Amino acid sequence: MAAAEDAGRGSDIAGKLGVEPGTVVQELGWDDDVDEAVRDAVEERCGDDLLDEDADDVVEVVLLWWREGDGDLADALIGAIGPLAENGVIWVLTPKTGRGGHVEPSEIAEAALTAGLSQTSNVSVGDSWAGARLVSGRVARSRR
């Protein structure tokens, strides 16, 4: 029963991130501290491996694992926009409040603005990570 519950939770995580079968997902900022259950759920839902930073494909979802001290978030976001489809989404995944590497929401909002992105929502992703959903300004405006 526990395995079925975990599988269901994984589907919910991938669903929260807007990942559907066939979605092309790129992962940036991977390190040994990422939530493997989140990665597995996303790969299972999209039906393929996550692309890394060297991929040349057009992507629909970017998972950007980000921690305090990783550098300039705005620069990372600008780099992530390059392969992003016109209606694509960037999820900035950061350690939750109180955990090492936590990034303040105001820092994410400022970096998003600098990169020309709009933050549309926040979700809890697994036990240790939170996600901020970013879209291009033109996508955010068209959904109003």
N, C-alpha and C positions, 0 to 999 in steps of 0.2 A: 504494500500500500504506500509506503514512504516513497518508493521510486516513482509511482504514478503521481503522487502529490508534487514531487520535485519536477517531473516532466511538465505537469500542468503549470507550475510556477514559472518554469522556463518559457513556456509559450506565452504566458502573460507578460513576461519581461520583453520578449521580442515584439509582441503586439503593442506594448506601451511605446516602443521605439519606432513603430510604424513599419516594421519589417514584415513583408509578405513573401510568399513563394516567388522566386525569380528576382527578388530585389538584389541589386548589386551593392555590396557593402564594403567600404574600405575602413581599415582600422589603423589609427595613428597613435603613437605614444604608448605602445605595448611595453610592459615591463613585468617582472615576476610578481608584482602586487595586484595585477588586474583580477577581476572576478571571472574566473574560468567558466562558471555556470552561466554568466551573461553571454560570454563569447559562444559557448556551446549552444545556447538557446537561439542565438541569432543565426549561427551557421545551420542549425537544424531547420529553422523556419525558412531561411532564404534558399536552402538546398545546395549551398556551395561554400567553399572556403572563403574567409575574409581576405580581401586584397590588402597588401601592405603598401607602404609609402612609395615603393618603386613602380607600382602598377600604372599603366597608361590608359586604362579603361575609363569611360564615363561612369560615374557612380551616383546612386540615388540617395545613399545614406553614408555619412562618415561618422564613425565612432572615434572621438578624440579623447583618449585617456589623458587627463591633465592634473598635475599636482603643483602646489606652491613650490617655486624653485625650478620649474621646468624651463623657464625662459620667458620670452615675450609672447603672451597668449594671442595678442592681436596679429603678430607675424605668423603664428601657427595657423590662425583662422584664415588669413589671407592665402596662405599656401594650400589650405584644405579646400578653398573655393575653386581652385583651378580645374580639377577633374569633376566637379559637382554638376549634375544635370540641372537644367533651368529651375525645376521644381524640387530640387534636392534639399536634404536636411542634414545639418551638422548637429550631432549630439556631443556636447562637452560633458564628459564624465569625470567628476571630481570626488575625492574622498568626502564623506559626510562630515558635518560639523563635529568637532571634537576628535577627529582622527588626524593622524599625521599627514601633512600635505594638503589639508583642507584649503580651498580657494574661496574667498568671500564672493557672494553673489554680485556685489557691486563691481568687482574686478572683471567678472565675466561680462556683465552688462556694458562696461566701458570698452572692453576689447571688442565685443560684438559691434558696437556702434562704430568704432574705428575701422573695422573691417567691412562696414556696409551691411551688416546683418541685423536682424531683429530677433529678440528673444520672445518666443511664443508660449512656452510652458516649462514646467519643471516636474520631474518625476523621481521617485526613489527607484534605484536600480540595484537590486541585490541587497545584501546586508550592509555593505560598506560604502557604496557609491551613490551619488546623486547625479541626475542628468538634466542639463539645460538644453532645450531644443532651440536651435537657431536656423533661420531661413533668410534668404536674400530679401532686401527691402522691398523689391518689386513683387515677390511672392506674398509677403505679409500684406502689402497694400491691396493686392488683387483679391484677397480673402475677406476684405472688410465689407 
